[in-house]
Amino acid sequence: MALAALGWILQDTDRAERYLSLTGLDPDALRAGLDDSTVLGSALEFLANHEPDLIRAAEALAVTPEELIEMQRILS
């Protein structure tokens, strides 16, 4: 679910740039961290901190916003 959420984030250029800016990741670090729970958790934290994106991501991934938040807690 976290990887799918990250994919959703990266589909939009502005959103992807905001994610990278807020996390301090660059594209190389992001690619290298795709199997790292910290990196995946950062995607869910990014969504949790911006409700409009959280809701749109949940709809796109066919899950509830609460499920995304719970997964973020698990990865933290």
Gaussian input, Z-matrix of N, CA and C with variables (Angstrom, degrees):
# hf/3-21g

backbone

0 1
 N
 C     1     B1
 C     2     B2     1     A1
 N     3     B3     2     A2     1     D1
 C     4     B4     3     A3     2     D2
 C     5     B5     4     A4     3     D3
 N     6     B6     5     A5     4     D4
 C     7     B7     6     A6     5     D5
 C     8     B8     7     A7     6     D6
 N     9     B9     8     A8     7     D7
 C    10    B10     9     A9     8     D8
 C    11    B11    10    A10     9     D9
 N    12    B12    11    A11    10    D10
 C    13    B13    12    A12    11    D11
 C    14    B14    13    A13    12    D12
 N    15    B15    14    A14    13    D13
 C    16    B16    15    A15    14    D14
 C    17    B17    16    A16    15    D15
 N    18    B18    17    A17    16    D16
 C    19    B19    18    A18    17    D17
 C    20    B20    19    A19    18    D18
 N    21    B21    20    A20    19    D19
 C    22    B22    21    A21    20    D20
 C    23    B23    22    A22    21    D21
 N    24    B24    23    A23    22    D22
 C    25    B25    24    A24    23    D23
 C    26    B26    25    A25    24    D24
 N    27    B27    26    A26    25    D25
 C    28    B28    27    A27    26    D26
 C    29    B29    28    A28    27    D27
 N    30    B30    29    A29    28    D28
 C    31    B31    30    A30    29    D29
 C    32    B32    31    A31    30    D30
 N    33    B33    32    A32    31    D31
 C    34    B34    33    A33    32    D32
 C    35    B35    34    A34    33    D33
 N    36    B36    35    A35    34    D34
 C    37    B37    36    A36    35    D35
 C    38    B38    37    A37    36    D36
 N    39    B39    38    A38    37    D37
 C    40    B40    39    A39    38    D38
 C    41    B41    40    A40    39    D39
 N    42    B42    41    A41    40    D40
 C    43    B43    42    A42    41    D41
 C    44    B44    43    A43    42    D42
 N    45    B45    44    A44    43    D43
 C    46    B46    45    A45    44    D44
 C    47    B47    46    A46    45    D45
 N    48    B48    47    A47    46    D46
 C    49    B49    48    A48    47    D47
 C    50    B50    49    A49    48    D48
 N    51    B51    50    A50    49    D49
 C    52    B52    51    A51    50    D50
 C    53    B53    52    A52    51    D51
 N    54    B54    53    A53    52    D52
 C    55    B55    54    A54    53    D53
 C    56    B56    55    A55    54    D54
 N    57    B57    56    A56    55    D55
 C    58    B58    57    A57    56    D56
 C    59    B59    58    A58    57    D57
 N    60    B60    59    A59    58    D58
 C    61    B61    60    A60    59    D59
 C    62    B62    61    A61    60    D60
 N    63    B63    62    A62    61    D61
 C    64    B64    63    A63    62    D62
 C    65    B65    64    A64    63    D63
 N    66    B66    65    A65    64    D64
 C    67    B67    66    A66    65    D65
 C    68    B68    67    A67    66    D66
 N    69    B69    68    A68    67    D67
 C    70    B70    69    A69    68    D68
 C    71    B71    70    A70    69    D69
 N    72    B72    71    A71    70    D70
 C    73    B73    72    A72    71    D71
 C    74    B74    73    A73    72    D72
 N    75    B75    74    A74    73    D73
 C    76    B76    75    A75    74    D74
 C    77    B77    76    A76    75    D75
 N    78    B78    77    A77    76    D76
 C    79    B79    78    A78    77    D77
 C    80    B80    79    A79    78    D78
 N    81    B81    80    A80    79    D79
 C    82    B82    81    A81    80    D80
 C    83    B83    82    A82    81    D81
 N    84    B84    83    A83    82    D82
 C    85    B85    84    A84    83    D83
 C    86    B86    85    A85    84    D84
 N    87    B87    86    A86    85    D85
 C    88    B88    87    A87    86    D86
 C    89    B89    88    A88    87    D87
 N    90    B90    89    A89    88    D88
 C    91    B91    90    A90    89    D89
 C    92    B92    91    A91    90    D90
 N    93    B93    92    A92    91    D91
 C    94    B94    93    A93    92    D92
 C    95    B95    94    A94    93    D93
 N    96    B96    95    A95    94    D94
 C    97    B97    96    A96    95    D95
 C    98    B98    97    A97    96    D96
 N    99    B99    98    A98    97    D97
 C   100   B100    99    A99    98    D98
 C   101   B101   100   A100    99    D99
 N   102   B102   101   A101   100   D100
 C   103   B103   102   A102   101   D101
 C   104   B104   103   A103   102   D102
 N   105   B105   104   A104   103   D103
 C   106   B106   105   A105   104   D104
 C   107   B107   106   A106   105   D105
 N   108   B108   107   A107   106   D106
 C   109   B109   108   A108   107   D107
 C   110   B110   109   A109   108   D108
 N   111   B111   110   A110   109   D109
 C   112   B112   111   A111   110   D110
 C   113   B113   112   A112   111   D111
 N   114   B114   113   A113   112   D112
 C   115   B115   114   A114   113   D113
 C   116   B116   115   A115   114   D114
 N   117   B117   116   A116   115   D115
 C   118   B118   117   A117   116   D116
 C   119   B119   118   A118   117   D117
 N   120   B120   119   A119   118   D118
 C   121   B121   120   A120   119   D119
 C   122   B122   121   A121   120   D120
 N   123   B123   122   A122   121   D121
 C   124   B124   123   A123   122   D122
 C   125   B125   124   A124   123   D123
 N   126   B126   125   A125   124   D124
 C   127   B127   126   A126   125   D125
 C   128   B128   127   A127   126   D126
 N   129   B129   128   A128   127   D127
 C   130   B130   129   A129   128   D128
 C   131   B131   130   A130   129   D129
 N   132   B132   131   A131   130   D130
 C   133   B133   132   A132   131   D131
 C   134   B134   133   A133   132   D132
 N   135   B135   134   A134   133   D133
 C   136   B136   135   A135   134   D134
 C   137   B137   136   A136   135   D135
 N   138   B138   137   A137   136   D136
 C   139   B139   138   A138   137   D137
 C   140   B140   139   A139   138   D138
 N   141   B141   140   A140   139   D139
 C   142   B142   141   A141   140   D140
 C   143   B143   142   A142   141   D141
 N   144   B144   143   A143   142   D142
 C   145   B145   144   A144   143   D143
 C   146   B146   145   A145   144   D144
 N   147   B147   146   A146   145   D145
 C   148   B148   147   A147   146   D146
 C   149   B149   148   A148   147   D147
 N   150   B150   149   A149   148   D148
 C   151   B151   150   A150   149   D149
 C   152   B152   151   A151   150   D150
 N   153   B153   152   A152   151   D151
 C   154   B154   153   A153   152   D152
 C   155   B155   154   A154   153   D153
 N   156   B156   155   A155   154   D154
 C   157   B157   156   A156   155   D155
 C   158   B158   157   A157   156   D156
 N   159   B159   158   A158   157   D157
 C   160   B160   159   A159   158   D158
 C   161   B161   160   A160   159   D159
 N   162   B162   161   A161   160   D160
 C   163   B163   162   A162   161   D161
 C   164   B164   163   A163   162   D162
 N   165   B165   164   A164   163   D163
 C   166   B166   165   A165   164   D164
 C   167   B167   166   A166   165   D165
 N   168   B168   167   A167   166   D166
 C   169   B169   168   A168   167   D167
 C   170   B170   169   A169   168   D168
 N   171   B171   170   A170   169   D169
 C   172   B172   171   A171   170   D170
 C   173   B173   172   A172   171   D171
 N   174   B174   173   A173   172   D172
 C   175   B175   174   A174   173   D173
 C   176   B176   175   A175   174   D174
 N   177   B177   176   A176   175   D175
 C   178   B178   177   A177   176   D176
 C   179   B179   178   A178   177   D177
 N   180   B180   179   A179   178   D178
 C   181   B181   180   A180   179   D179
 C   182   B182   181   A181   180   D180
 N   183   B183   182   A182   181   D181
 C   184   B184   183   A183   182   D182
 C   185   B185   184   A184   183   D183
 N   186   B186   185   A185   184   D184
 C   187   B187   186   A186   185   D185
 C   188   B188   187   A187   186   D186
 N   189   B189   188   A188   187   D187
 C   190   B190   189   A189   188   D188
 C   191   B191   190   A190   189   D189
 N   192   B192   191   A191   190   D190
 C   193   B193   192   A192   191   D191
 C   194   B194   193   A193   192   D192
 N   195   B195   194   A194   193   D193
 C   196   B196   195   A195   194   D194
 C   197   B197   196   A196   195   D195
 N   198   B198   197   A197   196   D196
 C   199   B199   198   A198   197   D197
 C   200   B200   199   A199   198   D198
 N   201   B201   200   A200   199   D199
 C   202   B202   201   A201   200   D200
 C   203   B203   202   A202   201   D201
 N   204   B204   203   A203   202   D202
 C   205   B205   204   A204   203   D203
 C   206   B206   205   A205   204   D204
 N   207   B207   206   A206   205   D205
 C   208   B208   207   A207   206   D206
 C   209   B209   208   A208   207   D207
 N   210   B210   209   A209   208   D208
 C   211   B211   210   A210   209   D209
 C   212   B212   211   A211   210   D210
 N   213   B213   212   A212   211   D211
 C   214   B214   213   A213   212   D212
 C   215   B215   214   A214   213   D213
 N   216   B216   215   A215   214   D214
 C   217   B217   216   A216   215   D215
 C   218   B218   217   A217   216   D216
 N   219   B219   218   A218   217   D217
 C   220   B220   219   A219   218   D218
 C   221   B221   220   A220   219   D219
 N   222   B222   221   A221   220   D220
 C   223   B223   222   A222   221   D221
 C   224   B224   223   A223   222   D222
 N   225   B225   224   A224   223   D223
 C   226   B226   225   A225   224   D224
 C   227   B227   226   A226   225   D225

   B1=1.4424
   B2=1.5400
   B3=1.3111
   B4=1.4674
   B5=1.5257
   B6=1.3102
   B7=1.4609
   B8=1.5276
   B9=1.3237
   B10=1.4577
   B11=1.5275
   B12=1.3197
   B13=1.4645
   B14=1.5261
   B15=1.3142
   B16=1.4611
   B17=1.5234
   B18=1.3216
   B19=1.4650
   B20=1.5167
   B21=1.3348
   B22=1.4613
   B23=1.5259
   B24=1.3089
   B25=1.4656
   B26=1.5248
   B27=1.3124
   B28=1.4585
   B29=1.5185
   B30=1.3233
   B31=1.4674
   B32=1.5273
   B33=1.2984
   B34=1.4633
   B35=1.5285
   B36=1.3229
   B37=1.4598
   B38=1.5241
   B39=1.3249
   B40=1.4695
   B41=1.5264
   B42=1.3200
   B43=1.4688
   B44=1.5238
   B45=1.3223
   B46=1.4662
   B47=1.5263
   B48=1.3245
   B49=1.4614
   B50=1.5232
   B51=1.3323
   B52=1.4657
   B53=1.5219
   B54=1.3318
   B55=1.4692
   B56=1.5256
   B57=1.3167
   B58=1.4629
   B59=1.5266
   B60=1.3062
   B61=1.4655
   B62=1.5270
   B63=1.3175
   B64=1.4612
   B65=1.5224
   B66=1.3241
   B67=1.4647
   B68=1.5211
   B69=1.3250
   B70=1.4541
   B71=1.5152
   B72=1.3150
   B73=1.4679
   B74=1.5237
   B75=1.3204
   B76=1.4537
   B77=1.5307
   B78=1.3222
   B79=1.4605
   B80=1.5304
   B81=1.3410
   B82=1.4660
   B83=1.5261
   B84=1.3229
   B85=1.4647
   B86=1.5227
   B87=1.3164
   B88=1.4603
   B89=1.5221
   B90=1.3130
   B91=1.4703
   B92=1.5236
   B93=1.3059
   B94=1.4637
   B95=1.5301
   B96=1.3264
   B97=1.4549
   B98=1.5117
   B99=1.3148
   B100=1.4582
   B101=1.5279
   B102=1.3102
   B103=1.4667
   B104=1.5319
   B105=1.3216
   B106=1.4597
   B107=1.5302
   B108=1.3186
   B109=1.4684
   B110=1.5274
   B111=1.3134
   B112=1.4647
   B113=1.5262
   B114=1.3062
   B115=1.4640
   B116=1.5273
   B117=1.3250
   B118=1.4612
   B119=1.5208
   B120=1.3116
   B121=1.4557
   B122=1.5163
   B123=1.3266
   B124=1.4694
   B125=1.5263
   B126=1.3291
   B127=1.4686
   B128=1.5187
   B129=1.3140
   B130=1.4603
   B131=1.5246
   B132=1.3088
   B133=1.4624
   B134=1.5293
   B135=1.3271
   B136=1.4592
   B137=1.5222
   B138=1.3176
   B139=1.4609
   B140=1.5184
   B141=1.3095
   B142=1.4672
   B143=1.5272
   B144=1.3181
   B145=1.4576
   B146=1.5244
   B147=1.3251
   B148=1.4719
   B149=1.5301
   B150=1.3258
   B151=1.4712
   B152=1.5266
   B153=1.3326
   B154=1.4699
   B155=1.5325
   B156=1.3265
   B157=1.4696
   B158=1.5191
   B159=1.3172
   B160=1.4658
   B161=1.5263
   B162=1.2964
   B163=1.4725
   B164=1.5212
   B165=1.3225
   B166=1.4732
   B167=1.5241
   B168=1.3234
   B169=1.4638
   B170=1.5245
   B171=1.3197
   B172=1.4666
   B173=1.5219
   B174=1.3189
   B175=1.4668
   B176=1.5219
   B177=1.3160
   B178=1.4721
   B179=1.5197
   B180=1.3363
   B181=1.4651
   B182=1.5239
   B183=1.3318
   B184=1.4683
   B185=1.5324
   B186=1.3182
   B187=1.4651
   B188=1.5317
   B189=1.3029
   B190=1.4568
   B191=1.5329
   B192=1.3201
   B193=1.4687
   B194=1.5314
   B195=1.3164
   B196=1.4668
   B197=1.5206
   B198=1.3190
   B199=1.4688
   B200=1.5263
   B201=1.3237
   B202=1.4612
   B203=1.5263
   B204=1.3230
   B205=1.4623
   B206=1.5237
   B207=1.3224
   B208=1.4711
   B209=1.5325
   B210=1.3052
   B211=1.4690
   B212=1.5226
   B213=1.3211
   B214=1.4632
   B215=1.5209
   B216=1.3178
   B217=1.4779
   B218=1.5359
   B219=1.3091
   B220=1.4657
   B221=1.5265
   B222=1.3252
   B223=1.4649
   B224=1.5308
   B225=1.3079
   B226=1.4793
   B227=1.4973
   A1=110.22
   A2=116.91
   A3=120.07
   A4=111.06
   A5=116.69
   A6=120.17
   A7=109.98
   A8=116.86
   A9=120.52
   A10=110.46
   A11=117.26
   A12=121.24
   A13=110.20
   A14=116.96
   A15=120.65
   A16=110.09
   A17=116.37
   A18=119.75
   A19=111.57
   A20=116.30
   A21=120.48
   A22=110.02
   A23=117.27
   A24=121.32
   A25=110.37
   A26=116.61
   A27=121.40
   A28=113.78
   A29=117.83
   A30=120.95
   A31=112.64
   A32=117.11
   A33=122.04
   A34=108.43
   A35=116.75
   A36=121.14
   A37=112.41
   A38=117.26
   A39=119.83
   A40=111.40
   A41=115.91
   A42=120.20
   A43=110.22
   A44=117.00
   A45=121.05
   A46=110.82
   A47=116.65
   A48=119.90
   A49=111.18
   A50=117.02
   A51=120.68
   A52=110.20
   A53=117.09
   A54=121.51
   A55=110.59
   A56=117.07
   A57=120.28
   A58=110.86
   A59=116.23
   A60=120.34
   A61=111.51
   A62=116.49
   A63=120.09
   A64=113.23
   A65=117.13
   A66=119.90
   A67=112.68
   A68=117.01
   A69=119.89
   A70=113.15
   A71=116.53
   A72=120.40
   A73=109.62
   A74=115.30
   A75=119.80
   A76=106.28
   A77=118.66
   A78=120.01
   A79=114.29
   A80=117.61
   A81=120.06
   A82=111.25
   A83=116.86
   A84=120.42
   A85=110.71
   A86=115.86
   A87=119.63
   A88=110.39
   A89=117.67
   A90=120.67
   A91=110.89
   A92=117.10
   A93=121.47
   A94=111.57
   A95=117.39
   A96=120.71
   A97=115.56
   A98=118.05
   A99=120.05
   A100=113.70
   A101=117.59
   A102=120.03
   A103=111.71
   A104=116.09
   A105=122.27
   A106=109.00
   A107=116.68
   A108=120.44
   A109=111.94
   A110=118.01
   A111=120.61
   A112=110.44
   A113=116.97
   A114=121.22
   A115=109.60
   A116=117.07
   A117=119.89
   A118=110.99
   A119=116.32
   A120=120.31
   A121=111.77
   A122=116.85
   A123=119.56
   A124=111.13
   A125=117.13
   A126=120.08
   A127=110.32
   A128=116.32
   A129=120.02
   A130=111.24
   A131=117.04
   A132=120.35
   A133=110.13
   A134=116.26
   A135=121.80
   A136=110.07
   A137=117.15
   A138=120.78
   A139=111.28
   A140=117.25
   A141=121.48
   A142=111.52
   A143=116.90
   A144=121.13
   A145=113.77
   A146=117.12
   A147=120.58
   A148=107.80
   A149=114.70
   A150=121.08
   A151=114.49
   A152=120.41
   A153=117.95
   A154=112.73
   A155=116.88
   A156=119.61
   A157=111.16
   A158=117.03
   A159=120.97
   A160=110.18
   A161=116.44
   A162=120.78
   A163=110.90
   A164=117.48
   A165=119.97
   A166=111.72
   A167=117.39
   A168=120.36
   A169=110.18
   A170=117.07
   A171=120.30
   A172=110.40
   A173=116.81
   A174=120.14
   A175=111.12
   A176=116.60
   A177=121.07
   A178=111.72
   A179=116.77
   A180=121.09
   A181=112.45
   A182=116.77
   A183=122.87
   A184=111.95
   A185=114.90
   A186=121.85
   A187=106.94
   A188=115.98
   A189=119.02
   A190=109.42
   A191=116.46
   A192=118.41
   A193=110.82
   A194=116.63
   A195=120.27
   A196=111.91
   A197=117.17
   A198=120.01
   A199=110.86
   A200=116.59
   A201=119.32
   A202=110.76
   A203=116.40
   A204=120.59
   A205=110.83
   A206=116.80
   A207=120.35
   A208=110.73
   A209=117.32
   A210=120.01
   A211=109.91
   A212=117.95
   A213=121.29
   A214=110.06
   A215=116.58
   A216=120.47
   A217=110.67
   A218=116.24
   A219=120.87
   A220=110.48
   A221=116.37
   A222=120.61
   A223=112.45
   A224=117.33
   A225=120.03
   A226=111.82
   D1=-41.35
   D2=-179.55
   D3=-64.79
   D4=-39.31
   D5=179.17
   D6=-66.94
   D7=-39.44
   D8=176.65
   D9=-64.16
   D10=-39.76
   D11=178.17
   D12=-63.96
   D13=-41.21
   D14=177.45
   D15=-62.50
   D16=-43.01
   D17=176.77
   D18=-58.92
   D19=-40.63
   D20=178.26
   D21=-63.18
   D22=-44.71
   D23=179.20
   D24=-57.20
   D25=-43.89
   D26=-173.35
   D27=-77.67
   D28=-7.87
   D29=179.33
   D30=-69.78
   D31=-23.97
   D32=-178.19
   D33=-111.21
   D34=124.22
   D35=-175.05
   D36=-58.76
   D37=-47.85
   D38=-178.90
   D39=-62.96
   D40=-43.15
   D41=179.44
   D42=-65.55
   D43=-41.72
   D44=179.40
   D45=-62.50
   D46=-43.14
   D47=178.87
   D48=-64.81
   D49=-38.61
   D50=177.58
   D51=-64.59
   D52=-42.00
   D53=177.98
   D54=-60.89
   D55=-49.20
   D56=-178.94
   D57=-63.30
   D58=-40.74
   D59=179.35
   D60=-63.56
   D61=-45.67
   D62=-177.88
   D63=-70.66
   D64=-32.37
   D65=-178.52
   D66=-88.86
   D67=-18.47
   D68=-176.61
   D69=79.02
   D70=6.11
   D71=177.97
   D72=-80.33
   D73=152.04
   D74=169.18
   D75=-113.11
   D76=168.32
   D77=-176.88
   D78=-54.49
   D79=-38.16
   D80=-179.91
   D81=-67.09
   D82=-43.16
   D83=178.72
   D84=-65.98
   D85=-36.51
   D86=178.27
   D87=-64.44
   D88=-47.50
   D89=178.73
   D90=-60.89
   D91=-41.81
   D92=-179.06
   D93=-68.10
   D94=-24.12
   D95=-175.75
   D96=-100.98
   D97=13.57
   D98=-176.42
   D99=-62.77
   D100=-18.76
   D101=176.66
   D102=-107.48
   D103=12.72
   D104=-178.84
   D105=-98.80
   D106=123.86
   D107=-177.95
   D108=-62.26
   D109=-27.94
   D110=178.00
   D111=-66.87
   D112=-44.62
   D113=179.07
   D114=-66.00
   D115=-45.89
   D116=179.60
   D117=-64.07
   D118=-39.06
   D119=177.22
   D120=-64.25
   D121=-32.79
   D122=179.39
   D123=-64.98
   D124=-32.15
   D125=176.97
   D126=-65.61
   D127=-42.93
   D128=179.52
   D129=-70.45
   D130=-36.17
   D131=176.69
   D132=-64.92
   D133=-40.21
   D134=176.30
   D135=-56.40
   D136=-45.96
   D137=178.63
   D138=-67.17
   D139=-42.45
   D140=-177.87
   D141=-61.50
   D142=-28.36
   D143=-177.74
   D144=-88.01
   D145=0.70
   D146=178.74
   D147=-142.94
   D148=92.63
   D149=-171.71
   D150=-53.30
   D151=-41.19
   D152=178.82
   D153=-58.11
   D154=-42.55
   D155=177.19
   D156=-68.05
   D157=-38.68
   D158=178.78
   D159=-57.97
   D160=-46.87
   D161=-178.52
   D162=-66.68
   D163=-45.54
   D164=179.46
   D165=-64.65
   D166=-40.04
   D167=178.47
   D168=-64.46
   D169=-44.16
   D170=179.48
   D171=-59.36
   D172=-44.31
   D173=177.95
   D174=-60.92
   D175=-45.49
   D176=-178.47
   D177=-64.75
   D178=-33.31
   D179=-177.11
   D180=-94.08
   D181=0.40
   D182=179.18
   D183=58.50
   D184=43.76
   D185=174.77
   D186=-133.07
   D187=174.18
   D188=176.58
   D189=-92.11
   D190=155.95
   D191=174.73
   D192=-57.61
   D193=-35.45
   D194=179.52
   D195=-62.75
   D196=-35.75
   D197=177.61
   D198=-65.87
   D199=-38.55
   D200=177.30
   D201=-65.93
   D202=-41.14
   D203=177.95
   D204=-63.77
   D205=-42.28
   D206=179.17
   D207=-63.68
   D208=-40.81
   D209=177.89
   D210=-64.28
   D211=-36.70
   D212=177.44
   D213=-63.14
   D214=-41.81
   D215=178.36
   D216=-62.97
   D217=-39.95
   D218=-179.61
   D219=-63.77
   D220=-40.95
   D221=-176.73
   D222=-79.31
   D223=-16.09
   D224=-178.17
   D225=-74.63

